[in-house]
Amino acid sequence: MTQTRRDFLAAGALGALCAALPIDAQSGAQTPAIPANQQTPGAPTAFGTAPPVGPEVAAATFAEAEKLVQIEMSLADRAQAAGNWREAMAPLYERRTGPRKMMLEEGLAPATVWNPMLPGLAPGKSGRGESYYIRSADPRAPFPANDADIAFSSVAQLSRWIQSRQITSERLTSIYLDRLQRFDPKLHCVITFTRDHALDQARRADAEIAAGRYRGPLHGIPWGAKDLLDTAGIPTTYGAEPYRNRVPKRDSAVAERLNAAGAVLVAKLSLGALALNDIWFGGQTMNPWLLEEGASGSSAGPGAATAAGLVGFAIGSETGGSIVSPSMRCGVTGLRPTYGRVARTGAMTLCWSLDKLGPMARHVEDTILVLSAISGPDAGDMASVPSTLAFDANAKVAGLRVGYFPAWMKETPATDVDRAALDVVKKLGMELVEVSLPDWPYDSLNVILFAEGAAAFEELTLAHKEAELKAQVPDAWPNTFRQSRFLSAVDFVQADRMRRKVALEMARLFSQVDLLLVPSLRDEILVITNNTGHPSLTLRAGFVEVSEARSDWAPDPQHPLPKFSPPRRVPHGVTLIGRLFDEGTLCEAGLALERAFAVASERPPGF
């Protein structure tokens, strides 16, 4: 009786069986094993029968590897695993190690796409009907006499002055360009100045407006792009040494939409290298409110430039906190949209299932104004979806249910500013609702970020070009990308399943409330909402005093942070979390809070 390859596998490890001969059932004589390529017709294929490849692996190798993934095998388990590793598992790495190496081009997304919507919810729908955008009433503010007052004005106000031709886009653009040149030596927030390009766009905007072809509230407004957004013919460097000479041929989807809206690109702004923290190849981007500390990242340049009045608004990105954190540190307003609302075509990929692009400005209304211009799907981003956006600057917020976590408000990182915000919510007629979430290991979800990030920059890591990055500390990308090669694929899938469970828990929570108010830098909520895709709005709520500079980086005893005596006064913000695709309600509540806090107009000293 002839045995199939699957029979062989059932008898033991293939490495041992290669030397064994099957016994003929009738004669008892040994007969040669049938080669794999000459198996009995109709016999199925089996795992673990590929030609052996790669280096020999011993049981001791598995004993050491167990420490990395925190599992335990018996001696027999290890021996069996080592016995056919070269036939069973090593071939899975052929794409990377050869002989049939296969390059995966930049921009190629995984086949699996994260969808934050749950059964019964329509993708892109907020539950508020069709899209509409109702601006705040025209305050007819007098036109300022000096350039600084003009520069710090809101986008909503600047747009009215441009539309009424009280100021030209060319003059406004020149004001911002001059401020960028003057203050960048202090802040290190600009990677590429785009003066000639900006002035050409501004003059075109002025000509169109003079001819009666007004495109809308962003027409002629200068803006800055985090330097991971492709801009045709203008360097897009990712803040990282290996890409500092990279010049894309096409605009990103967001840049195209802002061009169509008539906005004027004045600078490509800094980001922590490959979208981590605030150190890039030009140094560290600094906080305009406290020049002894970094601006936080990774949207460091957009945060610093916006806070210092160097741009009208900026576009940042967030994967795990990169809009929220610099908005907090620099005292600006950051709107992180629902995952899938804004197409990421032409933006650097760090994590396909987490990356989001969103506006950063000095006022709440400005962020929703910009979001309305950049929303929408693009064929280049499989996760982007059509969506509605409904916002009324004059909407009543009384009666909105605002959830909060009582325990979180008593613990670091919450401050008196966070607790005072709860009182303001009540004064505005909104209802405070105590909420809670299960005490789950939410940081386990970060395996998704680390694995996708390591995949996105695989070629960089395998070519050892990650060693060129300025930051080489243990908590920087180079070490994380290398460590991530040893993550368990099974744990990745389990994290993905946990992600859906967390999304269901958030849906339960939002069945009780319309919004959440949370301490902005509470780790759990950053991890949870970035993974579930919920939108967030971070806005300045007051000021706190700090006696030590703050940092995104793990403490380093060899390089202590500056201390201050007396303490320094810096802005502090709170964060609202909204329902999926309901940025309208989020910003209506945020606008009411901004008006009640009455601190958005204060400027960093010296700017």
C-alpha positions as CSV (number, residue, x, y, z in Angstrom):
1,M,0.0,0.0,0.0
2,T,1.5,3.3,-1.0
3,Q,1.4,6.2,1.5
4,T,0.6,9.8,0.6
5,R,2.7,12.7,1.8
6,R,0.0,13.5,4.4
7,D,0.4,10.0,5.8
8,F,4.1,10.7,6.1
9,L,3.5,13.9,8.0
10,A,1.1,12.1,10.4
11,A,3.9,9.6,11.2
12,G,6.5,12.3,12.3
13,A,8.6,15.2,11.2
14,L,9.5,15.2,7.6
15,G,13.2,15.6,8.4
16,A,13.2,12.2,10.1
17,L,11.0,10.6,7.5
18,C,13.3,11.5,4.6
19,A,15.6,8.7,5.8
20,A,12.8,6.2,6.5
21,L,11.3,3.8,4.0
22,P,7.7,2.7,4.0
23,I,6.8,-1.0,4.4
24,D,4.8,-2.8,1.7
25,A,1.6,-4.1,3.4
26,Q,1.7,-7.5,1.7
27,S,5.4,-8.5,1.5
28,G,6.8,-6.5,4.3
29,A,9.6,-5.4,2.1
30,Q,10.8,-1.9,2.1
31,T,10.0,0.2,-1.0
32,P,11.4,3.5,-2.0
33,A,9.2,6.5,-1.0
34,I,7.4,8.2,-3.9
35,P,9.0,11.6,-4.6
36,A,6.8,14.6,-3.9
37,N,6.5,15.4,-7.6
38,Q,5.3,11.8,-8.4
39,Q,2.6,11.4,-5.7
40,T,-0.3,9.0,-6.2
41,P,-2.9,10.6,-8.5
42,G,-5.6,12.4,-6.6
43,A,-3.5,12.7,-3.4
44,P,-3.9,16.2,-1.9
45,T,-0.9,18.4,-1.2
46,A,0.2,18.9,2.4
47,F,1.7,21.7,4.4
48,G,5.4,21.3,5.3
49,T,6.5,19.5,2.1
50,A,8.2,22.3,0.3
51,P,11.8,21.9,-0.7
52,P,14.0,22.8,2.4
53,V,15.4,26.3,2.4
54,G,17.2,28.6,4.8
55,P,19.6,27.8,7.6
56,E,19.3,24.8,9.9
57,V,17.2,25.5,13.0
58,A,17.7,23.7,16.3
59,A,15.3,23.1,19.2
60,A,17.5,25.5,21.2
61,T,16.6,28.2,18.8
62,F,12.9,27.8,19.7
63,A,13.8,27.8,23.4
64,E,15.2,31.3,23.0
65,A,12.5,32.5,20.6
66,E,9.9,31.6,23.2
67,K,11.1,34.4,25.3
68,L,10.2,36.9,22.5
69,V,6.6,35.8,22.1
70,Q,6.0,34.6,25.7
71,I,4.8,31.1,25.0
72,E,6.2,27.8,26.3
73,M,6.7,24.5,24.4
74,S,7.8,21.1,25.7
75,L,11.1,19.5,24.6
76,A,9.2,17.3,22.2
77,D,7.3,20.3,20.8
78,R,10.6,22.1,20.1
79,A,12.1,19.1,18.5
80,Q,9.2,18.6,16.2
81,A,9.0,22.3,15.3
82,A,12.7,22.4,14.5
83,G,12.5,19.1,12.5
84,N,10.6,20.5,9.6
85,W,11.0,24.3,10.0
86,R,13.0,24.5,6.7
87,E,10.2,22.7,4.8
88,A,7.1,24.2,6.6
89,M,7.8,27.8,7.6
90,A,11.0,29.1,6.0
91,P,9.4,29.1,2.5
92,L,6.9,31.7,3.8
93,Y,9.8,34.2,3.8
94,E,10.7,33.6,0.2
95,R,9.2,36.9,-0.9
96,R,11.8,38.7,1.2
97,T,14.7,36.3,1.2
98,G,14.5,34.7,-2.3
99,P,15.3,33.0,-4.5
100,R,12.1,34.5,-6.0
101,K,12.3,37.9,-4.2
102,M,9.3,40.1,-4.7
103,M,9.4,43.9,-4.2
104,L,6.2,45.5,-2.9
105,E,6.1,49.0,-4.3
106,E,5.4,52.1,-2.3
107,G,1.7,52.9,-2.1
108,L,0.6,49.2,-2.4
109,A,-2.0,48.8,0.4
110,P,-2.9,45.5,2.2
111,A,-5.9,43.6,0.8
112,T,-7.6,43.8,4.1
113,V,-9.2,47.2,4.9
114,W,-10.3,48.3,8.3
115,N,-13.9,49.4,8.4
116,P,-14.9,51.2,11.6
117,M,-18.6,50.9,10.9
118,L,-20.7,48.3,12.7
119,P,-23.8,46.5,11.5
120,G,-26.7,48.9,11.1
121,L,-24.6,51.9,10.5
122,A,-24.1,53.4,7.0
123,P,-20.5,54.2,6.1
124,G,-20.0,57.9,5.9
125,K,-23.4,58.9,7.4
126,S,-23.6,60.9,10.5
127,G,-27.3,60.5,11.1
128,R,-27.8,64.2,10.5
129,G,-29.1,64.0,6.9
130,E,-27.4,65.7,4.0
131,S,-24.3,67.9,4.1
132,Y,-24.5,71.5,5.0
133,Y,-22.1,74.2,6.3
134,I,-23.4,77.3,8.0
135,R,-20.7,79.8,8.9
136,S,-20.8,82.0,11.9
137,A,-22.4,85.4,11.5
138,D,-20.1,88.1,9.9
139,P,-18.8,90.1,12.9
140,R,-17.5,92.8,10.5
141,A,-14.4,93.1,12.6
142,P,-12.3,96.2,11.8
143,F,-9.3,95.4,9.6
144,P,-6.1,95.4,11.8
145,A,-3.5,98.0,11.5
146,N,-0.4,95.7,11.9
147,D,0.7,92.5,10.3
148,A,0.9,90.5,13.5
149,D,-2.8,91.1,14.2
150,I,-3.6,90.1,10.6
151,A,-1.5,86.9,10.9
152,F,-3.2,85.7,14.1
153,S,-6.7,86.3,12.8
154,S,-8.9,83.3,12.2
155,V,-9.3,81.8,8.8
156,A,-13.0,82.6,9.0
157,Q,-12.2,86.3,9.4
158,L,-9.4,86.3,6.9
159,S,-11.6,84.8,4.3
160,R,-14.2,87.6,4.7
161,W,-11.5,90.3,4.4
162,I,-10.2,88.6,1.2
163,Q,-13.7,88.2,-0.2
164,S,-14.5,91.9,0.4
165,R,-11.0,92.8,-1.0
166,Q,-9.9,94.6,2.2
167,I,-6.7,92.6,1.8
168,T,-5.2,90.7,-1.1
169,S,-4.1,87.2,-1.0
170,E,-0.7,88.4,-2.2
171,R,-0.3,90.7,0.8
172,L,-1.5,88.1,3.2
173,T,0.8,85.5,1.7
174,S,3.7,87.9,2.0
175,I,3.0,88.5,5.7
176,Y,3.1,84.8,6.4
177,L,6.1,84.1,4.2
178,D,8.0,86.9,6.1
179,R,7.0,85.5,9.5
180,L,8.1,82.0,8.5
181,Q,11.5,83.3,7.5
182,R,11.8,85.4,10.6
183,F,10.7,82.9,13.2
184,D,11.8,79.6,11.8
185,P,15.3,79.9,13.2
186,K,13.7,79.8,16.7
187,L,11.2,77.0,15.9
188,H,12.8,74.8,13.3
189,C,9.3,74.2,11.9
190,V,9.9,74.5,8.1
191,I,11.5,71.9,5.9
192,T,10.9,73.6,2.6
193,F,9.9,77.2,1.9
194,T,7.6,77.6,-1.1
195,R,7.9,81.3,-1.6
196,D,7.7,81.5,-5.4
197,H,5.0,78.9,-5.7
198,A,3.0,80.6,-3.0
199,L,3.2,84.1,-4.6
200,D,2.2,82.6,-7.9
201,Q,-0.9,81.0,-6.3
202,A,-1.7,84.2,-4.4
203,R,-1.6,86.4,-7.5
204,R,-3.8,83.9,-9.4
205,A,-6.3,83.9,-6.5
206,D,-6.4,87.8,-6.5
207,A,-7.0,87.8,-10.3
208,E,-9.8,85.3,-10.0
209,I,-11.5,87.1,-7.1
210,A,-11.2,90.4,-8.9
211,A,-12.9,88.8,-11.9
212,G,-15.7,87.6,-9.7
213,R,-14.7,83.9,-9.6
214,Y,-14.6,83.5,-5.8
215,R,-14.1,79.8,-5.0
216,G,-15.1,79.9,-1.3
217,P,-13.7,80.6,2.2
218,L,-10.3,79.1,1.6
219,H,-9.7,81.1,-1.6
220,G,-6.4,83.0,-1.1
221,I,-5.7,81.6,2.4
222,P,-2.1,80.6,3.1
223,W,-1.6,77.1,4.6
224,G,1.3,74.8,5.5
225,A,1.5,71.0,4.9
226,K,3.1,68.5,7.1
227,D,5.9,67.2,5.0
228,L,4.4,63.8,4.4
229,L,1.8,65.2,1.9
230,D,3.1,64.9,-1.7
231,T,3.3,68.2,-3.5
232,A,4.1,68.0,-7.2
233,G,7.7,69.3,-7.9
234,I,8.2,70.3,-4.3
235,P,10.3,68.1,-2.0
236,T,8.3,65.8,0.4
237,T,10.9,64.4,2.8
238,Y,9.0,62.6,5.6
239,G,11.4,64.5,7.9
240,A,13.8,61.6,7.4
241,E,17.4,61.6,6.0
242,P,16.9,58.8,3.5
243,Y,14.0,60.8,1.8
244,R,15.4,64.4,2.1
245,N,15.9,64.6,-1.7
246,R,12.5,63.0,-2.6
247,V,10.5,65.1,-5.1
248,P,7.1,63.7,-6.0
249,K,5.6,64.2,-9.5
250,R,2.0,64.4,-8.4
251,D,0.0,66.2,-5.7
252,S,-1.6,64.2,-2.8
253,A,-5.4,64.1,-2.8
254,V,-5.5,66.7,0.0
255,A,-3.2,69.1,-1.8
256,E,-5.3,68.8,-4.9
257,R,-8.4,69.6,-3.0
258,L,-6.9,72.6,-1.3
259,N,-5.5,73.8,-4.7
260,A,-9.1,73.5,-6.1
261,A,-10.3,75.5,-3.1
262,G,-7.8,78.3,-4.0
263,A,-5.7,77.9,-0.9
264,V,-2.0,79.0,-1.0
265,L,0.8,76.6,0.0
266,V,3.5,78.7,1.8
267,A,5.6,75.9,3.4
268,K,6.2,72.2,3.9
269,L,6.3,71.9,7.7
270,S,8.4,69.6,9.9
271,L,7.4,66.3,11.4
272,G,9.2,63.9,13.5
273,A,11.1,61.5,11.2
274,L,8.6,59.1,9.6
275,A,5.8,60.5,11.7
276,L,7.2,60.0,15.2
277,N,7.6,62.7,17.8
278,D,9.3,66.0,17.0
279,I,13.0,65.3,15.9
280,W,13.7,65.4,12.2
281,F,16.9,65.8,10.1
282,G,16.9,69.5,10.7
283,G,16.8,69.3,14.5
284,Q,13.9,69.5,17.0
285,T,10.8,71.6,16.4
286,M,10.2,73.8,19.4
287,N,7.1,75.0,21.2
288,P,6.4,78.7,20.6
289,W,5.0,79.0,24.2
290,L,8.1,77.4,25.7
291,L,11.2,77.4,23.5
292,E,13.1,75.1,25.8
293,E,10.9,72.2,24.9
294,G,9.8,70.4,21.7
295,A,6.6,71.1,20.0
296,S,5.5,67.5,20.3
297,G,4.8,65.4,17.3
298,S,4.6,64.0,15.0
299,S,2.7,67.0,13.5
300,A,5.3,69.3,15.2
301,G,5.7,71.8,12.4
302,P,1.9,72.3,11.9
303,G,1.5,72.8,15.6
304,A,4.3,75.2,16.1
305,A,3.7,77.2,12.9
306,T,0.0,77.6,13.5
307,A,0.5,78.6,17.2
308,A,3.1,81.2,16.2
309,G,0.9,82.8,13.5
310,L,3.1,81.7,10.6
311,V,0.3,80.1,8.6
312,G,-3.5,80.5,8.4
313,F,-3.9,76.8,9.0
314,A,-2.0,73.5,8.5
315,I,-2.7,69.9,7.7
316,G,-1.4,67.3,10.1
317,S,-1.7,63.6,10.4
318,E,-2.5,61.2,13.2
319,T,-1.9,57.5,13.7
320,G,-1.7,57.3,17.5
321,G,-1.8,60.9,18.8
322,S,0.1,63.1,16.3
323,I,-2.6,65.8,15.9
324,V,-3.8,65.7,19.5
325,S,-0.4,65.9,21.2
326,P,1.1,68.9,19.3
327,S,-2.3,70.7,19.5
328,M,-2.1,70.3,23.3
329,R,1.5,71.3,23.6
330,C,1.3,74.3,21.2
331,G,-2.2,75.5,22.3
332,V,-3.9,75.1,18.9
333,T,-7.1,73.4,17.7
334,G,-6.7,70.0,16.1
335,L,-9.5,68.1,14.3
336,R,-8.7,64.4,13.8
337,P,-11.4,63.2,11.4
338,T,-13.2,59.9,11.3
339,Y,-11.0,57.2,9.7
340,G,-12.0,57.0,6.1
341,R,-13.4,60.6,5.7
342,V,-10.3,62.1,4.2
343,A,-8.5,60.3,1.4
344,R,-4.8,59.7,2.1
345,T,-3.7,59.2,-1.5
346,G,-0.2,60.7,-1.9
347,A,0.4,60.8,1.9
348,M,3.2,58.9,3.5
349,T,1.9,55.6,4.9
350,L,2.9,54.6,8.4
351,C,-0.1,52.4,9.2
352,W,-2.8,51.7,6.6
353,S,-5.5,50.9,9.1
354,L,-4.8,53.9,11.4
355,D,-3.5,56.9,9.5
356,K,-5.7,60.0,9.3
357,L,-5.2,63.5,7.9
358,G,-6.8,66.5,9.5
359,P,-6.7,70.3,9.9
360,M,-4.9,72.2,12.7
361,A,-5.8,75.9,13.2
362,R,-6.2,78.5,15.9
363,H,-10.0,78.3,16.1
364,V,-12.6,75.5,16.0
365,E,-14.6,76.9,13.1
366,D,-11.5,77.1,11.0
367,T,-10.9,73.3,11.4
368,I,-14.4,72.3,10.2
369,L,-14.1,74.8,7.4
370,V,-11.0,73.1,6.2
371,L,-12.4,69.6,6.7
372,S,-15.3,70.4,4.5
373,A,-12.8,71.2,1.7
374,I,-10.7,68.1,2.0
375,S,-13.3,65.4,2.8
376,G,-14.2,62.7,0.3
377,P,-13.0,59.5,-1.2
378,D,-10.3,59.0,-3.8
379,A,-9.6,55.9,-5.9
380,G,-6.0,55.7,-4.5
381,D,-7.2,55.1,-0.9
382,M,-9.3,52.0,-0.6
383,A,-10.3,53.0,2.9
384,S,-11.8,56.3,2.0
385,V,-15.5,56.6,1.7
386,P,-18.2,59.2,0.6
387,S,-19.4,61.0,3.7
388,T,-21.8,63.8,4.8
389,L,-20.7,66.7,6.9
390,A,-23.3,68.9,8.6
391,F,-22.2,71.9,10.7
392,D,-24.0,75.0,11.9
393,A,-21.9,77.6,13.8
394,N,-25.1,79.0,15.3
395,A,-26.5,75.6,16.5
396,K,-27.8,75.3,20.1
397,V,-25.8,72.8,22.1
398,A,-28.1,72.7,25.2
399,G,-29.3,69.1,25.8
400,L,-26.3,67.4,24.3
401,R,-25.2,64.4,26.4
402,V,-21.5,64.7,27.2
403,G,-19.9,61.6,28.7
404,Y,-16.9,61.7,31.0
405,F,-14.9,59.2,33.0
406,P,-14.9,60.3,36.7
407,A,-11.8,58.3,37.7
408,W,-9.8,59.8,34.8
409,M,-10.7,63.3,35.8
410,K,-9.1,62.7,39.2
411,E,-5.8,61.2,37.9
412,T,-2.8,62.4,35.8
413,P,-2.8,63.6,33.1
414,A,-6.0,65.5,34.0
415,T,-5.6,68.9,35.5
416,D,-7.7,71.6,37.1
417,V,-8.3,72.9,33.5
418,D,-9.9,69.5,32.6
419,R,-12.0,69.5,35.7
420,A,-13.1,73.1,35.2
421,A,-14.2,72.2,31.6
422,L,-16.9,69.9,33.1
423,D,-18.4,73.0,34.9
424,V,-18.4,74.9,31.6
425,V,-20.2,72.0,29.9
426,K,-23.0,72.2,32.5
427,K,-23.2,76.0,32.2
428,L,-23.8,75.7,28.5
429,G,-26.8,73.5,29.2
430,M,-25.2,70.2,28.1
431,E,-25.8,67.2,30.3
432,L,-22.9,65.4,31.9
433,V,-23.1,61.6,31.9
434,E,-20.8,59.4,33.9
435,V,-19.4,56.6,31.6
436,S,-17.0,53.7,31.9
437,L,-15.0,51.3,29.8
438,P,-13.8,47.8,30.7
439,D,-10.3,47.6,32.2
440,W,-8.8,45.8,29.1
441,P,-5.2,45.8,28.0
442,Y,-5.7,48.4,25.3
443,D,-2.0,48.8,24.6
444,S,-2.1,45.3,23.1
445,L,-3.7,46.9,20.1
446,N,-0.4,48.6,19.3
447,V,0.9,45.4,17.8
448,I,-1.2,46.6,14.7
449,L,0.7,49.9,14.5
450,F,4.1,48.3,15.0
451,A,3.6,45.5,12.5
452,E,2.1,47.8,9.8
453,G,4.7,50.4,10.4
454,A,7.5,47.9,10.1
455,A,5.9,46.6,6.9
456,A,5.5,50.1,5.5
457,F,9.2,50.7,5.9
458,E,10.5,47.2,5.4
459,E,12.9,48.1,2.6
460,L,14.4,50.9,4.7
461,T,15.0,48.6,7.6
462,L,16.4,45.6,5.5
463,A,18.8,48.0,3.7
464,H,19.8,49.3,7.2
465,K,19.0,52.9,6.0
466,E,17.0,53.4,9.2
467,A,20.4,53.9,10.8
468,E,20.6,57.3,9.0
469,L,17.7,58.7,11.1
470,K,18.7,61.3,13.7
471,A,16.8,59.7,16.6
472,Q,18.3,56.4,17.5
473,V,17.1,56.0,21.1
474,P,15.3,52.8,22.2
475,D,11.8,54.3,21.7
476,A,12.5,55.6,18.2
477,W,11.3,53.9,15.0
478,P,14.6,52.2,14.0
479,N,14.6,50.0,17.1
480,T,10.8,49.5,16.9
481,F,10.9,48.5,13.3
482,R,13.6,45.9,14.0
483,Q,11.9,44.5,17.0
484,S,8.6,44.2,15.1
485,R,10.1,41.6,12.8
486,F,9.7,39.2,15.8
487,L,6.1,39.9,16.6
488,S,3.7,37.0,16.3
489,A,1.3,36.9,13.3
490,V,-1.2,35.0,15.5
491,D,-1.1,37.8,18.1
492,F,-1.6,40.3,15.3
493,V,-4.8,38.6,14.3
494,Q,-5.9,38.4,17.9
495,A,-5.3,42.1,18.3
496,D,-7.4,42.7,15.2
497,R,-10.2,40.7,16.8
498,M,-9.8,42.6,20.0
499,R,-10.1,45.8,17.9
500,R,-13.6,44.8,16.8
501,K,-14.5,44.0,20.4
502,V,-13.4,47.5,21.5
503,A,-15.3,49.1,18.6
504,L,-18.5,47.3,19.8
505,E,-17.8,48.7,23.3
506,M,-17.5,52.2,21.9
507,A,-20.8,51.8,20.1
508,R,-22.4,50.8,23.4
509,L,-20.9,53.9,25.0
510,F,-22.1,56.2,22.2
511,S,-25.6,54.8,22.6
512,Q,-25.6,56.6,25.9
513,V,-24.0,59.9,25.0
514,D,-23.5,62.3,22.0
515,L,-19.9,63.2,22.9
516,L,-17.1,62.4,25.3
517,L,-14.9,64.9,27.1
518,V,-11.6,63.4,28.0
519,P,-8.1,64.4,29.2
520,S,-6.4,64.8,25.9
521,L,-3.3,62.7,26.6
522,R,-4.9,59.9,28.5
523,D,-3.2,56.9,26.9
524,E,-6.2,54.6,26.8
525,I,-8.5,56.9,24.9
526,L,-5.8,57.8,22.4
527,V,-5.2,54.1,21.7
528,I,-8.9,53.2,21.7
529,T,-10.2,56.0,19.5
530,N,-7.4,55.8,16.9
531,N,-8.1,52.1,16.5
532,T,-11.8,52.5,16.4
533,G,-11.6,55.5,14.0
534,H,-13.7,58.0,16.1
535,P,-13.1,61.7,15.4
536,S,-11.6,64.0,18.0
537,L,-11.4,67.7,18.6
538,T,-8.6,69.1,20.8
539,L,-9.0,72.8,21.8
540,R,-7.4,75.2,24.2
541,A,-9.3,75.4,27.5
542,G,-7.0,77.3,29.8
543,F,-3.4,77.5,31.1
544,V,-1.3,75.5,33.5
545,E,2.1,76.0,35.0
546,V,5.0,73.6,34.4
547,S,8.3,73.4,36.4
548,E,10.0,71.1,33.9
549,A,10.1,70.9,30.1
550,R,7.9,68.1,28.6
551,S,9.0,65.6,26.1
552,D,7.6,62.9,23.8
553,W,10.6,60.7,24.4
554,A,11.2,58.2,27.2
555,P,13.2,59.7,30.1
556,D,17.0,59.8,29.7
557,P,18.9,60.3,32.9
558,Q,22.0,61.3,30.9
559,H,20.1,64.2,29.3
560,P,17.7,65.7,31.9
561,L,15.0,68.1,30.8
562,P,15.2,71.8,31.6
563,K,13.6,72.9,34.9
564,F,12.0,76.2,35.6
565,S,11.8,78.3,38.7
566,P,9.4,80.0,38.8
567,P,7.2,77.7,36.8
568,R,6.2,78.7,33.2
569,R,2.7,79.3,32.0
570,V,1.6,77.3,29.0
571,P,-1.7,76.5,27.3
572,H,-3.7,73.4,28.1
573,G,-6.5,71.8,26.1
574,V,-9.3,69.3,26.4
575,T,-10.5,66.8,23.9
576,L,-13.9,66.0,22.7
577,I,-14.6,62.6,21.0
578,G,-17.5,62.3,18.6
579,R,-19.5,59.6,16.9
580,L,-18.2,58.2,13.7
581,F,-18.7,60.8,10.9
582,D,-20.3,63.2,13.2
583,E,-17.7,66.0,13.2
584,G,-20.5,68.5,12.9
585,T,-21.8,67.9,16.4
586,L,-18.3,67.6,17.6
587,C,-17.4,71.1,16.3
588,E,-20.7,72.7,17.3
589,A,-20.0,71.7,20.9
590,G,-16.4,72.7,20.5
591,L,-17.2,76.1,19.2
592,A,-19.6,76.7,22.1
593,L,-16.8,75.7,24.6
594,E,-14.2,77.8,22.8
595,R,-16.4,80.9,23.2
596,A,-17.0,80.1,26.9
597,F,-13.4,79.4,27.7
598,A,-12.4,82.7,26.0
599,V,-8.7,81.9,25.8
600,A,-8.2,81.0,22.1
601,S,-7.0,84.5,21.1
602,E,-4.1,84.7,23.5
603,R,-0.7,84.5,21.7
604,P,2.7,83.1,22.6
605,P,5.0,85.8,23.8
606,G,7.5,87.1,21.3
607,F,5.5,86.1,18.2
